[in-house]
Amino acid sequence: MKITGHRTEAVYRRYAVVSEADLREALQKLDSYIYGDSRRAALDDRRVSM
């Protein structure tokens, strides 16, 4: 809730319904923002090899 800015758990729960694909995409975007595209490429390569 600190990250999203919701003040109550009831409001947070209303909007906390997301798919696994949406979560992965959000984390990839955050990682790219923080570490740059070079790290994202490394993560993509690792995922393909798994």
C-alpha positions in Angstrom: 0.0 0.0 0.0 2.9 2.3 0.6 4.0 1.9 -3.1 0.6 2.4 -4.6 -0.5 5.2 -2.2 -3.7 3.5 -1.0 -4.6 4.6 2.5 -6.9 1.8 3.5 -6.7 -2.0 2.9 -10.2 -2.0 1.6 -9.4 0.3 -1.2 -6.1 -1.5 -1.9 -7.9 -4.8 -2.3 -10.4 -3.3 -4.7 -7.5 -2.6 -7.2 -5.1 -5.4 -6.3 -6.5 -7.9 -8.8 -3.9 -8.5 -11.5 -2.7 -11.3 -13.6 0.7 -12.9 -13.3 1.6 -11.6 -16.7 0.8 -8.0 -15.6 3.0 -8.5 -12.5 5.9 -9.8 -14.7 5.5 -6.9 -17.1 5.5 -4.3 -14.3 8.6 -5.8 -12.7 10.4 -5.8 -16.0 9.5 -2.2 -16.6 10.7 -1.2 -13.1 13.9 -3.2 -13.5 14.6 -1.5 -16.8 13.9 1.9 -15.3 16.3 1.3 -12.4 19.1 -0.7 -14.1 18.7 0.2 -17.7 18.1 -1.9 -20.8 21.3 -3.9 -20.5 20.1 -5.7 -17.4 16.7 -6.3 -19.0 18.4 -8.1 -21.9 20.2 -10.3 -19.4 17.0 -11.2 -17.6 15.3 -12.0 -21.0 18.1 -14.2 -22.0 18.0 -16.1 -18.6 14.2 -16.6 -19.0 14.6 -18.1 -22.4 17.2 -20.6 -21.2 15.1 -21.8 -18.3 
